[in-house]
Amino acid sequence: MRHFLTALLFALTITGSAAPSFAAVDQGHIDLLKAVQDRGITVYNDADLCRARPELDGFYHGPSRALVICVKGSWDNVDDNDLDTIRHETVHFIQDCANGSIDGNLQLILKPGVAESLLRQTGLAPEAIVRTYADNNQLDHVPQELEAFGVARGKGPGTITKALNVFCPLP
């Protein structure tokens, strides 16, 4: 999916607020987003790509140092899915930091089997996620996606912020 998003990202301009107020976001998620921003990643509340692909909830793009949450216009209308997307895309940022640089090369951060266990504990079937990516010919990052889905669903923003501090130390 990264290659697809890279091409689209350069074809479509990121728009929306680059300095969002996070009006309707709880403190744990605000702290998580601010930790992301402190590391030089710009958080956007929408992008042209969000409007072009309404099924898209968000994306992280390391080379442009952007984390986009498709909140459909405003941080005032954030719902549980948006909060899950914040956690999910932040995991991708952490995966990017895991190799020592922010370059879009996502590395796994959990021990084998942990992501699948988290998914099952939260009621998500890893097989369904794999099938979705297979149906879209995007199998190259399934392990990273399984990890992001598992952590986003199985851990809260405070735990993810702690992981971010470990894998992505402040410059």
Number of C-alpha atoms within 10 A of each C-alpha: 15 17 11 9 14 17 10 14 16 10 11 14 11 18 14 18 16 16 11 14 13 18 12 13 19 12 12 15 20 17 15 22 23 17 20 23 16 13 16 14 21 21 22 22 25 24 23 16 21 23 13 11 10 10 9 13 20 21 25 26 21 21 11 15 17 20 26 26 25 28 22 17 16 17 21 12 13 19 13 9 11 19 19 22 24 26 25 26 23 27 28 27 30 26 25 24 23 19 17 13 12 22 15 21 17 23 18 20 21 12 8 11 9 15 24 20 17 22 22 14 13 15 12 17 16 21 11 10 16 18 14 13 17 13 10 10 10 16 15 13 14 18 18 19 24 24 28 27 26 26 26 23 20 18 14 16 23 14 14 21 24 13 15 23 15 13 18 23 13 12 6
